[in-house]
Amino acid sequence: MEITKMEFNVIKSILDLLSFLFVSTLLVIKAIFYGCLPKSYKKKKNFENEIVLITGGAGGIGRLVASKLAKLNAKIVLWDVDSAGLEDAVNQVRGIGGKAYGYKCDLTDREDVYKTATKVYEDVGQVTILINNAGIASGRLLLDTPDHLIQRTFDVNVLAHFWTTKAFLPKMIESNHGHIVTIASLAGHIGVHKLVDYCASKFAAVGFDESLRLELEKLGVEGVKTTVVSPYFVQATGMFNDVVSRFVPTLKSAQVADEIVEAIELEKLSVIIPGYLGILCLKWVLPWSVISLFMRNIVNNPAPTHAEVLPEDKRKEGKTTFQRNAETELNHRVHVTEKR
Ligand SMILES: NC(=O)c1ccc[n+]([C@@H]2O[C@H](COP(=O)([O-])OP(=O)(O)OC[C@H]3O[C@@H](n4cnc5c(N)ncnc54)[C@H](O)[C@@H]3O)[C@@H](O)[C@H]2O)c1
């Protein structure tokens, strides 16, 4: 009996679907089994010969991760625009017996990124773990956010990931050994008012990680891993430390740093901190009004601690920068105290 071309295509599609379902089931069982294994049984990365570059290394999370990785014998390279903070962070790592090198680099300047990457290669060696951690937030309503701040948010929070990855990934692929880590945010999975540019850039960072991972898999590069970490608001860093949160407590920076290090050590693909907020994936099935009710009430003011005072703000109110700075700081403190 002869089958037509159309019948052949239908049979082939059914067989494809069945084999996809079979392989997927095996992969799900494997993932569940691996997820249930105690941590002590899981394979851990050895940091002994790793050179770890952390962008935004002078900031709260970057600095803590640097110290923790230095204790695990990794060689640390820190990048930041803040020279004083950078020097302090490098000394901190060296103070605990770690090896650390600091480079001033402005991530909004692509040429500076490439130039500094070459310098790191010559001075320290081939970076094997890249942690794209630097981040910035404008913390204003969209219509109050000047264009240059929106541009800066995207430059630091996502475009810089392209430049750093293009600088370090080729050597990782060549040696089939490396790890690209993206420090995104829970704001990369769900929107937050006053953080429109920040959220959009973090959604992009999450997409960057996922598509890069797929691309590496498609290319058959098995030795280069990617991880994306998405924390909720964190206390005591330079960013959102005074944010008052309802329902969900803000995170301790040391806890976040521990989870980042563990994610790299176990080569996890995606980590949400705290894990139970993974429930927010229900946003795809719940009515928008439920998500909106939750998100509108979870934080009243997500503006960064020291929201910048811009010349246009000064002009608007005819006040000096000093007056505006003092007032912004005072209003912010009063607001936080009232909330508490
Ligand atoms: N703090 C939080 O609540 C929170 C929550 C979720 C995600 N995150 C993310 O974690 C990462 C680290 O944040 P953090 O809390 O440590 O903030 P932080 O402000 O303490 O550190 C950020 C660092 O990035 C550096 N940086 C900014 N612009 C730069 C540029 N152009 N070039 C080079 N360096 C630059 C800053 O100087 C600073 O040292 C960020 O990506 C942030 O978005 C933070």
The ligand as an SDF file (V2000), in Angstrom:
LIG
                    3D

 44 48  0  0  0  0  0  0  0  0999 V2000
   20.0090   46.1200   45.8130 N   0  0  0  0  0  0  0  0  0  0  0  0
   18.8920   45.5160   45.4240 C   0  0  0  0  0  0  0  0  0  0  0  0
   17.8360   45.6170   46.0530 O   0  0  0  0  0  0  0  0  0  0  0  0
   18.9000   44.6470   44.1910 C   0  0  0  0  0  0  0  0  0  0  0  0
   17.8120   43.7960   43.9380 C   0  0  0  0  0  0  0  0  0  0  0  0
   17.8140   43.0040   42.8000 C   0  0  0  0  0  0  0  0  0  0  0  0
   18.8910   43.0770   41.9250 C   0  0  0  0  0  0  0  0  0  0  0  0
   19.9260   43.9050   42.2000 N   0  0  0  0  0  0  0  0  0  0  0  0
   21.0080   43.9700   41.2260 C   0  0  0  0  0  0  0  0  0  0  0  0
   22.2100   43.5520   41.8500 O   0  0  0  0  0  0  0  0  0  0  0  0
   23.3220   44.2080   41.2230 C   0  0  0  0  0  0  0  0  0  0  0  0
   24.2310   44.8100   42.2730 C   0  0  0  0  0  0  0  0  0  0  0  0
   23.4950   45.8260   42.9560 O   0  0  0  0  0  0  0  0  0  0  0  0
   23.8880   46.4040   44.3970 P   0  0  0  0  0  0  0  0  0  0  0  0
   22.6680   46.2850   45.2250 O   0  0  0  0  0  0  0  0  0  0  0  0
   25.1600   45.8240   44.8600 O   0  0  0  0  0  0  0  0  0  0  0  0
   24.0350   47.9400   44.0280 O   0  0  0  0  0  0  0  0  0  0  0  0
   25.2310   48.9350   44.2970 P   0  0  0  0  0  0  0  0  0  0  0  0
   24.7440   50.2740   43.8830 O   0  0  0  0  0  0  0  0  0  0  0  0
   25.7320   48.7710   45.6920 O   0  0  0  0  0  0  0  0  0  0  0  0
   26.3590   48.4280   43.2860 O   0  0  0  0  0  0  0  0  0  0  0  0
   26.3160   48.6850   41.9200 C   0  0  0  0  0  0  0  0  0  0  0  0
   27.7370   49.0190   41.4580 C   0  0  0  0  0  0  0  0  0  0  0  0
   27.6950   49.2390   40.0580 O   0  0  0  0  0  0  0  0  0  0  0  0
   28.6010   50.3030   39.7690 C   0  0  0  0  0  0  0  0  0  0  0  0
   28.2830   50.9720   38.5100 N   0  0  0  0  0  0  0  0  0  0  0  0
   27.2270   51.7500   38.2380 C   0  0  0  0  0  0  0  0  0  0  0  0
   27.3520   52.3050   37.0130 N   0  0  0  0  0  0  0  0  0  0  0  0
   28.5300   51.8430   36.5080 C   0  0  0  0  0  0  0  0  0  0  0  0
   29.2350   52.0660   35.2900 C   0  0  0  0  0  0  0  0  0  0  0  0
   28.7620   52.9010   34.3520 N   0  0  0  0  0  0  0  0  0  0  0  0
   30.4100   51.4380   35.1050 N   0  0  0  0  0  0  0  0  0  0  0  0
   30.9210   50.6240   36.0630 C   0  0  0  0  0  0  0  0  0  0  0  0
   30.3120   50.3970   37.2510 N   0  0  0  0  0  0  0  0  0  0  0  0
   29.1390   51.0010   37.4590 C   0  0  0  0  0  0  0  0  0  0  0  0
   28.4020   51.2660   40.9470 C   0  0  0  0  0  0  0  0  0  0  0  0
   29.5010   52.1840   41.0810 O   0  0  0  0  0  0  0  0  0  0  0  0
   28.2730   50.3020   42.1150 C   0  0  0  0  0  0  0  0  0  0  0  0
   29.5250   50.0660   42.7210 O   0  0  0  0  0  0  0  0  0  0  0  0
   22.7070   45.2250   40.2600 C   0  0  0  0  0  0  0  0  0  0  0  0
   22.7030   44.7160   38.9660 O   0  0  0  0  0  0  0  0  0  0  0  0
   21.3010   45.3770   40.7570 C   0  0  0  0  0  0  0  0  0  0  0  0
   20.4200   45.7880   39.7330 O   0  0  0  0  0  0  0  0  0  0  0  0
   19.9640   44.6780   43.3090 C   0  0  0  0  0  0  0  0  0  0  0  0
  1  2  1  0
  2  3  2  0
  2  4  1  0
  4  5  1  0
  4 44  2  0
  5  6  2  0
  6  7  1  0
  7  8  2  0
  8  9  1  0
  8 44  1  0
  9 10  1  0
  9 42  1  0
 10 11  1  0
 11 12  1  0
 11 40  1  0
 12 13  1  0
 13 14  1  0
 14 15  2  0
 14 16  1  0
 14 17  1  0
 17 18  1  0
 18 19  2  0
 18 20  1  0
 18 21  1  0
 21 22  1  0
 22 23  1  0
 23 24  1  0
 23 38  1  0
 24 25  1  0
 25 26  1  0
 25 36  1  0
 26 27  1  0
 26 35  1  0
 27 28  2  0
 28 29  1  0
 29 30  1  0
 29 35  2  0
 30 31  1  0
 30 32  2  0
 32 33  1  0
 33 34  2  0
 34 35  1  0
 36 37  1  0
 36 38  1  0
 38 39  1  0
 40 41  1  0
 40 42  1  0
 42 43  1  0
M  CHG  2   8   1  16  -1
M  END
$$$$
